Amino acid sequence: MSKFHVSQIETHVQSLYRSTYWEAGLDDVSNLSRLLALHAVHLVIGPESSSQRTIEITDGTYDRGIDAVGVDPDAKLVVFVQSKWRRDGTGSMALGDVLKFLDGVKSLLGMKSGNEPAHASAATKTAVSDLLRTPGARIRLVTVTTASDPLTQAVEAPVVGLLEQLNDLDGIEPLALHQHIAQKDLFSSISDHARPAVDIDLQMLDWGRASDPQKMYYGRVSAAEIAAWFSKHGVDLFAENIRVVIPRSDINEGILHTIRNEPERFTYYNNGITVLADSIDIGPSGALTKDVGYFKLAGASIVNGAQTVSTLGSVLGTDGEPNLGNAFVLVRCVEVPKDEDELGRRITRFANTQNEVSSQDFAFLDQQQHRLVRELQVLGFEYILRSAEVPKTKDSSKVIDVRQAAVALACASPNLGHSVIAKREVSRLFSDQSVYLALFNDQTDPLRLSRAVSITGQVDSILDDLERESDGIQAGIAVHGRRIIAHIVLRTIGDKFLLDPGSDLQVKIANLKSDVSNYVTKLVDVFPANAYPGNVFKNQARVSRLVQEAGLVS
């Protein structure tokens, strides 16, 4: 690699971003470093596909080492970038610069860091905070440079250290990854934008078709055939998928259970997969009957159902492999020519966001929930059981949905573990029957429920204000510790108050601010220096220890 390659990279990034992002008051190297940081964000999160994205160049005198931030809610990804423009293309990144970058990242993530807040707009900080509250959110730390050398071991060591802090929860996909983009990678990206070329031949049973406005075929495909796709092509199958593969998830365990125990019913239990292809051809013999058709998909990508495909692939070579021949998957194949890539992005986005049925929705089948509907109505509240249901009541303070109720009851529970679950995985409040029945049973009191919802909502409001006014660990605890703080508040208030119709709830709520602020301060004082609040508050043992060290009620 040489100065020639750097000049080609310069021409490319200037053509993309100079007209909008070049700052007249900065020298060329500073401007090019800014453009490089922005380009790195786009390389990681892909071309623009959502108006919800937030991308900001944060490079400046007080940037704390973070040169750009990207937040993509569709991909559930936040990207932090440090860039370094080297005109001669030699060397790599300096330890001091990377340490400064990591300190800024810690500040934006709500961890203990230096005294100065990270430089980013309020809108970007809010976007980062909101995304990191979302289940499945991921962090990408990106170092990008036109230098040709890799990071030295001394420079990479603190990056690895921060990743270990962020990824210290067992049994789940890593929260954070690091990506180093050097001169060679940048030069390759100029000419290499194509997704991996994957062609699939498949046999589809009981198939049907639609032609307008797009050509589409649908039917049943053998699970054994789909497993073979994954064995042959691996993650290249998911080039356009917003999620790729999530290891060790509840969804994957459910797929494995069905294959092992009820393979013949897999079609009925599984949502199926969606495949986009540049072109779809059907064999001549397949066109004669709808019982079986033979199809060739050129330039194929699975945009919905990555978990199904990868999990079926993992069955190969195990004692469950023979069952694959008895299982079938509903597959729909949509032809999207290369010149209609925007349509492909829309199909991908909506295929992954529409018509999701969660464990929460099954609460509608519980008669205890319908009892609470009636009894809360007597108290003046409308209780919403279905996620898509629109309340009739115009006063939002008189509307409670079942998710709010579950979280509030978990926080009010004497079992600290329930509030940890409310932080870590709200769906478990419904899917784990032992937890669900502890919260919702024939002893669940509607007055206690409604008051717990009101108090939890007020705690959230107080912590929202505190988060906006602070940085670093204080903001991190305000974001990630709110379920535990609500638990402390509700257990301090006590069930006697919550169950007493004569106790004054409004006075209690009006005086909560000082208590909540005090609890946050006590947690800050004892919070471990090298820990990410988003992980700490998902671990019951660590939460219990933290609460005890802070001298708070648990």
CORFENFEN-V585012 format. One record per backbone hydrogen bond with DSSP energy under -1.0 kcal/mol. CO is the residue of the C=O (numbers start at 1). NH is the residue of the N-H. Records with the same first field share a line. If there is no record, write none. Layout:
CO = NH  NH
This chain:
2 = 6
3 = 7
4 = 8
5 = 9
6 = 10
7 = 11
8 = 12
9 = 13
10 = 14
11 = 15
12 = 16
13 = 17
14 = 18
17 = 20  21
18 = 22
23 = 26
27 = 31
28 = 32
29 = 33
30 = 34
31 = 35
32 = 36
33 = 37
34 = 38
35 = 39
36 = 40
37 = 41
38 = 42
39 = 43
40 = 44
41 = 45
42 = 46
50 = 53
54 = 71
56 = 69
60 = 63
63 = 66
67 = 58  59
68 = 81
69 = 56
70 = 79
71 = 54
72 = 77
76 = 138
77 = 72
78 = 140
79 = 70
80 = 142
81 = 67  68
82 = 144
84 = 146
89 = 148
91 = 149
94 = 98
95 = 99
96 = 100
97 = 101
98 = 102
99 = 103
100 = 104
101 = 105
102 = 106
103 = 107
104 = 108
105 = 109
106 = 111
107 = 110
121 = 125
122 = 126
123 = 127
124 = 128
125 = 129
126 = 130
127 = 131
128 = 132
131 = 134
134 = 137
138 = 78
139 = 177
140 = 80
141 = 179
142 = 82
143 = 181
144 = 84
147 = 183
152 = 156
153 = 157
156 = 160
157 = 161
158 = 162
159 = 163
160 = 164
161 = 165
162 = 166
163 = 167
175 = 139
177 = 141
179 = 143
181 = 145
182 = 186
183 = 187
184 = 188
185 = 189
188 = 192
198 = 300
200 = 297
202 = 295
204 = 293
205 = 220
208 = 218
210 = 216
215 = 335
216 = 210
217 = 333
218 = 208
219 = 331
220 = 205
221 = 329
222 = 226
223 = 227
224 = 228
225 = 229
226 = 230
227 = 231
228 = 232
229 = 233
230 = 234
233 = 236
234 = 237
235 = 238
236 = 239
237 = 302
238 = 241
249 = 253
250 = 254
251 = 255
252 = 256
253 = 257
254 = 258
255 = 259
256 = 260
257 = 261
258 = 262
262 = 265
263 = 266
265 = 269
266 = 270
273 = 332
274 = 303  304
275 = 334
276 = 301
277 = 336
279 = 298
281 = 296
283 = 287
285 = 288
290 = 207
291 = 206
293 = 204
294 = 283
295 = 202
296 = 281
297 = 200
298 = 278  279
301 = 276
304 = 274
305 = 309
306 = 310
307 = 311
308 = 312
309 = 313
310 = 314
315 = 318
318 = 321
320 = 323
321 = 324
323 = 326
324 = 327
327 = 223
329 = 221
330 = 273
331 = 219
332 = 275
333 = 217
334 = 277
337 = 340
340 = 344
341 = 345
342 = 346
343 = 347
344 = 348
345 = 349
346 = 350
347 = 351
350 = 354
358 = 361
360 = 363
361 = 364
362 = 365
363 = 366
366 = 370
367 = 371
368 = 372
369 = 373
370 = 374
371 = 375
372 = 376
373 = 377
374 = 378
375 = 379
376 = 381
377 = 380
382 = 400
384 = 402
386 = 389
395 = 398
396 = 399
398 = 382
400 = 384
401 = 405
402 = 406
403 = 407
404 = 408
405 = 409
406 = 410
407 = 411
408 = 412
415 = 418
416 = 420
417 = 421
418 = 422
419 = 423
420 = 424
421 = 425
425 = 428
426 = 429
427 = 430  431
428 = 432
432 = 436
433 = 437
435 = 439
436 = 440
441 = 444
445 = 449
446 = 450
447 = 451
448 = 452
449 = 453
450 = 454
451 = 455
452 = 456
453 = 457
454 = 458
455 = 459
456 = 460
457 = 461
458 = 462
459 = 463
460 = 464
461 = 465
462 = 466
463 = 467
464 = 468
465 = 469
467 = 470
472 = 476
473 = 477
474 = 478
475 = 479
476 = 480
477 = 481
481 = 485
482 = 486
483 = 487
484 = 488
485 = 489
486 = 490
487 = 491
488 = 492
489 = 493
490 = 494
494 = 498
495 = 499
500 = 503
503 = 505
504 = 508
505 = 509
506 = 510
507 = 511
509 = 512
512 = 516
513 = 517
514 = 518
515 = 519
516 = 520
517 = 521
518 = 522
519 = 523
520 = 524
521 = 525
532 = 535  536
533 = 537
535 = 538
536 = 539
539 = 543
540 = 544
541 = 545
542 = 546
543 = 547
544 = 548
545 = 549
546 = 550
547 = 552
548 = 551
